[in-house]
Amino acid sequence: MTCRIVLVLGILSLPAFAPAADDHAGINEPVVLAEPLSLAALDAEAASHNPTLQAARARWDAAKAEAPQAAAWEDPRAEVAFGHDLTQPNNDTSVQWTLAQAVPWPGTTSVRTSAAEAEAAAALAELRQNECEVSAGLRTSAARLAAARAQLELNARTRQLLGGLVEAARSRYEAGQANEADVLMAESESARNDEKRSDALRAYSDAQADLNTLLNRPPTDALGRPAALDSDPPETPSLDALQALAAVHSPILAAAASRRDAARLRVGLAGLDGRPRFEMSIDARQFNGPGPGFQAYGAGVAVSLPWANGRRYRAEIFEAKKNAESEEADLRAMQAETAAHVREVWQDFVTSRHHAELFRTRLLPLARRATEAARIAYEAGRGPFSDVLAALRAEHESESDLIDHLTDCQVALASLIPLTGEFPALSSHSPQP
């Protein structure tokens, strides 16, 4: 009996899931909704439901409320005082009404307001950073979901082919044209393929749970059909362009720069805290109880004496300066780390793209030819059945590796979003790793 092995592998035109007949290690076949999985819809849902974004947005709203507080003066103070003069029996009762207002040193409120605005800008940048991280997580999980789907479909096709091989080997054995070892090897290879399906099902379940977590859904909620992985990955982004983009638009660098600016302003504010503060007051007096009006008026000015507590203010200024130095050093460290991380992710993409191109243009076509050659040799009686199984296994592994490398390309591009603040533009430059 002739066993024809035809394995047409394509990432762009993967068919629907072909569920296995039995359960694999207790992992059920994935439930896939009819509608396609839209990244734009995922972004919109995460923006409304992701708890991390909700918390970051609340922190930004709280930080914005600091500026009006910083711009305000202290509350006016009202005072009522009663007195009784025992030496003056005819004028023995008085009531004094006082209204006072503390006045800060000129420029204090403007500096305090600017510092609060800088801290609000840092909170906004941190919100943007969280948004970028969630967006990158959605794209990473969607790519891994698509990869698991492709692995399951590849496994289903291989399972069907192996089933045909098992039947062919059994028929040839019963006809006396082969030995029992061929049947056992085919069944063993089919069992190995079932094991790989269990791993693919686990990968699909994990990606599904990660995606649902970002959407604040139960981890087992069914998702739409993920888009097929592109078998031709995009051209490599320019490293110089990515570094420049990160230097200008990185949310984490923007947050660090805003915190540094706020710390610098706090140094000036600490110096202003050591200046005198004034309290302007006016008062009116009534004698012998409430009458038709006030019988006396007065005004006063109170001045704080910060020089009496100079050690405290010197320590406050020293602390503010050290905090500013710390924020400045943190910013420089983040700039260096961001540049290094951008290069690392860029290198990951270059390497993954190189591997994907190698598998797509050379290794996978060669594996397909080897499978066909092994089949022809076996049918002609010039090769063992084990060569057919080995060639089929190598072809399966080559396409599986291609799927993994294409996924790594998408994950690397997604990882650039938190570093650059946006999905990077692609160039025609495609260097080798």
Phi and psi in degrees as a GROMACS rama.xvg file:
@    title "Ramachandran Plot"
@    xaxis  label "Phi"
@    yaxis  label "Psi"
@TYPE xy
-83.3649  131.458  THR-2
-112.586  111.246  CYS-3
-97.5178  126.187  ARG-4
-108.11  111.187  ILE-5
-125.178  116.977  VAL-6
-125.855  98.4406  LEU-7
-96.0771  110.752  VAL-8
-107.527  127.835  LEU-9
-149.212  129.483  GLY-10
-76.6542  -33.0408  ILE-11
-76.0527  -23.828  LEU-12
-123.851  50.5299  SER-13
-73.0865  134.471  LEU-14
-75.7898  178.07  PRO-15
-68.616  165.574  ALA-16
-56.8365  139.506  PHE-17
-111.069  93.7318  ALA-18
-63.8882  143.294  PRO-19
-73.7001  161.832  ALA-20
-78.1159  -23.034  ALA-21
-121.817  170.581  ASP-22
-84.2123  146.818  ASP-23
-113.143  104.543  HIS-24
52.6416  32.717  ALA-25
79.2596  5.19293  GLY-26
-96.6651  121.566  ILE-27
-79.6588  158.092  ASN-28
-63.4896  141.983  GLU-29
-67.9581  142.712  PRO-30
-93.9214  119.876  VAL-31
-115.493  125.725  VAL-32
-71.4725  161.093  LEU-33
-70.9429  -36.3441  ALA-34
-74.6219  149.856  GLU-35
-69.9168  154.253  PRO-36
-81.934  116.102  LEU-37
-102.987  124.643  SER-38
-65.5728  -36.0475  LEU-39
-63.0475  -42.2475  ALA-40
-66.3956  -37.6064  ALA-41
-64.0342  -43.1969  LEU-42
-59.9302  -44.2984  ASP-43
-64.833  -41.3548  ALA-44
-67.8876  -41.181  GLU-45
-65.04  -36.8758  ALA-46
-60.9934  -30.7203  ALA-47
-91.6536  -27.9795  SER-48
-119.6  -14.5964  HIS-49
-68.7926  122.163  ASN-50
-66.7748  -30.204  PRO-51
-64.1797  -41.8891  THR-52
-68.7158  -37.0962  LEU-53
-62.9305  -41.8172  GLN-54
-65.8789  -42.8473  ALA-55
-65.6998  -37.64  ALA-56
-66.8862  -37.4763  ARG-57
-66.548  -38.1593  ALA-58
-64.9073  -37.129  ARG-59
-67.5655  -43.1197  TRP-60
-60.2455  -40.8863  ASP-61
-65.3089  -39.9907  ALA-62
-66.4102  -35.5991  ALA-63
-64.4873  -29.838  LYS-64
-73.8464  -10.0236  ALA-65
-73.5353  -32.6879  GLU-66
-62.1962  -48.2536  ALA-67
-60.7983  -32.7848  PRO-68
-68.4863  -39.7637  GLN-69
-68.2792  -30.4134  ALA-70
-78.6262  -16.4576  ALA-71
-82.1348  146.31  ALA-72
-78.0421  171.549  TRP-73
-65.2493  155.315  GLU-74
-62.5788  142.03  ASP-75
-60.5682  153.846  PRO-76
-117.668  128.963  ARG-77
-111.676  141.598  ALA-78
-141.81  139.482  GLU-79
-124.527  127.995  VAL-80
-125.944  138.044  ALA-81
-111.524  143.674  PHE-82
-141.385  158.525  GLY-83
-143.131  120.826  HIS-84
-100.035  110.158  ASP-85
-72.3446  -18.48  LEU-86
-84.7827  -10.049  THR-87
-124.456  86.7391  GLN-88
-64.1252  -25.1447  PRO-89
-88.1948  -10.3552  ASN-90
-141.089  59.7608  ASN-91
-98.8744  -5.00995  ASP-92
-126.089  135.967  THR-93
-141.549  150.826  SER-94
-128.817  127.024  VAL-95
-115.274  127.326  GLN-96
-108.22  127.315  TRP-97
-130.163  137.418  THR-98
-126.136  124.592  LEU-99
-130.893  151.838  ALA-100
-138.568  123.336  GLN-101
-76.7143  136.869  ALA-102
-119.518  119.145  VAL-103
-73.2834  164.271  PRO-104
-62.0799  140.007  TRP-105
-52.2672  133.992  PRO-106
91.5487  -12.297  GLY-107
-64.8197  -46.7127  THR-108
-67.0937  -35.0457  THR-109
-67.7084  -40.031  SER-110
-67.2875  -42.2533  VAL-111
-62.5225  -39.8831  ARG-112
-65.4137  -42.6359  THR-113
-62.4828  -39.0469  SER-114
-64.3798  -42.2643  ALA-115
-64.7221  -38.1024  ALA-116
-66.4484  -37.6419  GLU-117
-65.0008  -39.218  ALA-118
-67.994  -34.7433  GLU-119
-66.3655  -37.7729  ALA-120
-63.3927  -37.0994  ALA-121
-64.4214  -40.7815  ALA-122
-65.0829  -36.9267  ALA-123
-66.0569  -41.8695  LEU-124
-64.4619  -36.6199  ALA-125
-67.2285  -35.9231  GLU-126
-62.3619  -44.6933  LEU-127
-61.8739  -38.6317  ARG-128
-61.9038  -43.3015  GLN-129
-63.5984  -39.7501  ASN-130
-61.5377  -42.9464  GLU-131
-65.925  -39.2892  CYS-132
-66.6207  -39.5531  GLU-133
-66.4577  -41.8542  VAL-134
-61.6386  -43.3315  SER-135
-64.1812  -40.4051  ALA-136
-63.2378  -39.3194  GLY-137
-62.955  -44.3109  LEU-138
-69.4572  -36.3685  ARG-139
-65.2818  -46.83  THR-140
-65.9838  -37.7121  SER-141
-65.6916  -39.3035  ALA-142
-65.433  -41.131  ALA-143
-69.7642  -32.695  ARG-144
-64.8182  -44.04  LEU-145
-63.9476  -37.7245  ALA-146
-65.4796  -42.6208  ALA-147
-63.8057  -38.8483  ALA-148
-62.0921  -43.8473  ARG-149
-64.2419  -38.8011  ALA-150
-65.3941  -38.9693  GLN-151
-65.7507  -39.7758  LEU-152
-70.0522  -39.2602  GLU-153
-62.029  -42.4848  LEU-154
-63.0461  -39.6832  ASN-155
-64.9058  -40.3146  ALA-156
-65.7443  -42.559  ARG-157
-65.1273  -37.3044  THR-158
-60.9007  -41.8495  ARG-159
-65.5091  -41.9942  GLN-160
-64.9908  -42.294  LEU-161
-65.9695  -34.8724  LEU-162
-61.0505  -40.1766  GLY-163
-65.5718  -36.9722  GLY-164
-66.4513  -40.3345  LEU-165
-60.1016  -46.3337  VAL-166
-64.8242  -39.5582  GLU-167
-65.709  -43.5925  ALA-168
-64.2302  -39.183  ALA-169
-66.2789  -40.3502  ARG-170
-64.5675  -42.3502  SER-171
-66.8181  -36.1316  ARG-172
-66.1886  -43.6156  TYR-173
-66.2805  -27.9294  GLU-174
-86.3558  0.83767  ALA-175
78.2854  15.6452  GLY-176
-98.2609  -2.42477  GLN-177
-153.385  169.757  ALA-178
-103.123  171.324  ASN-179
-65.9557  -24.3783  GLU-180
-60.1725  -34.3797  ALA-181
-61.2349  -42.9903  ASP-182
-64.1102  -44.2504  VAL-183
-65.1268  -39.9258  LEU-184
-64.6566  -40.8673  MET-185
-64.8048  -42.4074  ALA-186
-66.9094  -36.5458  GLU-187
-64.4515  -41.8738  SER-188
-65.2651  -36.0383  GLU-189
-65.0361  -38.555  SER-190
-66.2413  -38.5103  ALA-191
-61.6997  -39.2176  ARG-192
-65.0409  -37.3903  ASN-193
-63.2571  -37.347  ASP-194
-62.7984  -42.219  GLU-195
-63.9204  -33.7733  LYS-196
-64.6077  -37.8137  ARG-197
-60.9483  -40.7867  SER-198
-64.5094  -40.4444  ASP-199
-66.3295  -38.8004  ALA-200
-63.3515  -40.0802  LEU-201
-64.0304  -42.411  ARG-202
-63.0966  -39.741  ALA-203
-64.2379  -44.3934  TYR-204
-62.735  -40.7693  SER-205
-65.685  -44.415  ASP-206
-64.2354  -39.1337  ALA-207
-61.9528  -44.0709  GLN-208
-65.5786  -41.0019  ALA-209
-62.3123  -42.9056  ASP-210
-66.388  -43.9494  LEU-211
-65.4787  -34.3725  ASN-212
-62.4814  -42.2718  THR-213
-64.9417  -27.156  LEU-214
-91.7858  1.5127  LEU-215
60.14  41.1096  ASN-216
-109.298  165.296  ARG-217
-58.8646  143.504  PRO-218
-64.0304  -21.1383  PRO-219
-98.1731  6.28476  THR-220
-58.724  136.322  ASP-221
-68.5061  145.735  ALA-222
-118.857  166.656  LEU-223
-71.39  177.28  GLY-224
-75.2684  119.093  ARG-225
-69.3148  148.166  PRO-226
-66.8796  146.952  ALA-227
-67.0378  146.164  ALA-228
-64.6258  140.935  LEU-229
-77.0576  120.785  ASP-230
-71.9642  -15.0675  SER-231
-113.806  94.8246  ASP-232
-64.9708  156.55  PRO-233
-65.0108  162.461  PRO-234
-64.8326  158.602  GLU-235
-73.3456  130.384  THR-236
-63.7826  150.835  PRO-237
-71.6967  128.426  SER-238
-63.5597  -42.3641  LEU-239
-61.7437  -40.2406  ASP-240
-66.6805  -38.7385  ALA-241
-65.445  -41.5719  LEU-242
-63.1087  -42.5736  GLN-243
-66.1444  -38.6976  ALA-244
-64.9364  -42.1668  LEU-245
-66.4124  -38.884  ALA-246
-62.2736  -31.2289  ALA-247
-95.9468  -38.5931  VAL-248
-115.048  0.390945  HIS-249
-62.6281  123.069  SER-250
-63.8555  -35.819  PRO-251
-68.6844  -33.6147  ILE-252
-72.5413  -36.1527  LEU-253
-64.348  -40.725  ALA-254
-64.6209  -42.5681  ALA-255
-65.3087  -39.0226  ALA-256
-66.1282  -38.788  ALA-257
-67.3181  -39.6656  SER-258
-64.9132  -36.8777  ARG-259
-64.2336  -44.2205  ARG-260
-60.8573  -41.9784  ASP-261
-63.6603  -40.0665  ALA-262
-65.5578  -38.0623  ALA-263
-63.6694  -41.5479  ARG-264
-66.3863  -32.6667  LEU-265
-65.5216  -28.0595  ARG-266
-64.154  -47.5584  VAL-267
-63.9197  -36.0527  GLY-268
-67.3356  -36.6587  LEU-269
-64.0985  -36.6225  ALA-270
-66.0219  -37.3632  GLY-271
-71.1925  -27.7928  LEU-272
-63.8667  -23.5791  ASP-273
-85.1287  2.50093  GLY-274
-89.3723  157.29  ARG-275
-63.0351  148.23  PRO-276
-115.665  142.004  ARG-277
-108.311  153.493  PHE-278
-133.515  115.342  GLU-279
-93.9271  135.921  MET-280
-141.948  150.624  SER-281
-129.629  147.673  ILE-282
-142.821  157.055  ASP-283
-136.915  147.205  ALA-284
-124.925  147.541  ARG-285
-124.919  140.962  GLN-286
-115.003  150.287  PHE-287
55.1949  40.5697  ASN-288
84.9371  175.12  GLY-289
-59.6145  134.819  PRO-290
-133.306  -161.583  GLY-291
-69.7468  -13.9199  PRO-292
-174.655  -171.858  GLY-293
-89.9384  143.648  PHE-294
-99.6031  -11.6043  GLN-295
-153.23  150.822  ALA-296
-131.856  160.905  TYR-297
-162  164.813  GLY-298
-144.336  154.232  ALA-299
-154.432  163.07  GLY-300
-132.436  126.585  VAL-301
-110.953  140.323  ALA-302
-126.244  130.578  VAL-303
-74.228  157.529  SER-304
-121.203  77.9906  LEU-305
-64.5505  -21.5455  PRO-306
-64.1327  -22.8041  TRP-307
-70.1646  -15.5754  ALA-308
-127.924  43.6608  ASN-309
-61.0344  -34.7533  GLY-310
-59.9939  -39.3783  ARG-311
-62.8436  -45.6623  ARG-312
-72.3185  -33.2512  TYR-313
-64.5803  -39.8109  ARG-314
-66.1104  -36.9613  ALA-315
-64.6858  -42.908  GLU-316
-65.601  -41.9499  ILE-317
-61.107  -43.722  PHE-318
-61.7169  -44.5836  GLU-319
-63.144  -39.8902  ALA-320
-64.6185  -41.7917  LYS-321
-67.6657  -36.8275  LYS-322
-63.2778  -39.7576  ASN-323
-64.6107  -41.5557  ALA-324
-62.6556  -39.7481  GLU-325
-63.4331  -45.3292  SER-326
-65.4941  -37.1451  GLU-327
-63.5723  -44.3894  GLU-328
-66.1314  -39.2666  ALA-329
-61.3431  -40.1462  ASP-330
-63.9198  -44.8892  LEU-331
-62.3257  -40.339  ARG-332
-63.9852  -41.9272  ALA-333
-66.611  -36.0033  MET-334
-62.4549  -43.9707  GLN-335
-66.9403  -43.0539  ALA-336
-65.6558  -39.363  GLU-337
-64.9097  -43.8666  THR-338
-60.8569  -42.6072  ALA-339
-66.4476  -39.5412  ALA-340
-68.373  -38.6548  HIS-341
-59.8831  -45.4696  VAL-342
-64.4128  -39.1719  ARG-343
-62.5621  -46.1931  GLU-344
-67.2933  -39.598  VAL-345
-59.2368  -43.4595  TRP-346
-65.2244  -37.3004  GLN-347
-59.4221  -43.0824  ASP-348
-66.0194  -45.3389  PHE-349
-59.1027  -45.5575  VAL-350
-65.2066  -46.35  THR-351
-63.6168  -38.9207  SER-352
-66.4605  -40.112  ARG-353
-60.6294  -46.694  HIS-354
-62.5763  -43.8733  HIS-355
-61.7398  -43.0325  ALA-356
-64.8051  -39.2136  GLU-357
-63.4994  -45.1861  LEU-358
-68.1812  -39.1035  PHE-359
-69.7088  -40.3467  ARG-360
-96.115  -21.8329  THR-361
-126.387  -59.4356  ARG-362
-66.9537  -44.2575  LEU-363
-68.1899  -44.8533  LEU-364
-59.0941  -39.3296  PRO-365
-64.6474  -39.6771  LEU-366
-64.2498  -37.8463  ALA-367
-65.6481  -41.2101  ARG-368
-65.7476  -37.8536  ARG-369
-64.4911  -39.2527  ALA-370
-62.6052  -44.0044  THR-371
-65.3294  -40.7979  GLU-372
-64.7876  -41.7827  ALA-373
-63.4281  -38.2417  ALA-374
-64.0479  -46.4551  ARG-375
-62.8225  -42.2991  ILE-376
-64.2617  -40.0416  ALA-377
-66.0742  -42.3716  TYR-378
-64.4208  -31.6564  GLU-379
-86.2355  -0.808365  ALA-380
77.1892  18.8388  GLY-381
-105.771  1.95277  ARG-382
-148.373  153.384  GLY-383
-77.7485  160.232  PRO-384
-64.5376  -30.3256  PHE-385
-61.5744  -30.5008  SER-386
-66.9882  -35.201  ASP-387
-65.0362  -45.5061  VAL-388
-65.1438  -41.5212  LEU-389
-64.4254  -40.8193  ALA-390
-66.6987  -40.7272  ALA-391
-64.3913  -40.5685  LEU-392
-63.2575  -42.5706  ARG-393
-63.6821  -37.5675  ALA-394
-66.7708  -43.3385  GLU-395
-60.0948  -45.8271  HIS-396
-66.7007  -33.9204  GLU-397
-65.2304  -44.2054  SER-398
-70.1274  -35.8761  GLU-399
-62.0519  -41.8468  SER-400
-65.6882  -37.9302  ASP-401
-60.3917  -43.8432  LEU-402
-59.0336  -43.7609  ILE-403
-62.7848  -42.1122  ASP-404
-69.5584  -38.151  HIS-405
-63.6301  -38.4729  LEU-406
-64.3828  -42.2575  THR-407
-60.4536  -34.7634  ASP-408
-61.6361  -47.0482  CYS-409
-65.8924  -38.6646  GLN-410
-65.2959  -40.4995  VAL-411
-64.2289  -42.789  ALA-412
-63.519  -39.8047  LEU-413
-64.8124  -35.2938  ALA-414
-67.3611  -18.1966  SER-415
-77.0936  -18.4102  LEU-416
-61.9312  -49.5489  ILE-417
-65.9089  -22.9874  PRO-418
-82.5574  -34.4741  LEU-419
-107.438  -10.6662  THR-420
82.6649  -0.0158053  GLY-421
-164.031  168.735  GLU-422
-74.1886  125.593  PHE-423
-68.1994  144.866  PRO-424
-72.7312  146.918  ALA-425
-103.389  146.672  LEU-426
-114.784  175.759  SER-427
-87.1802  -2.52154  SER-428
-76.8585  125.208  HIS-429
-133.519  77.9998  SER-430
-73.5068  160.876  PRO-431
-88.3131  148.176  GLN-432
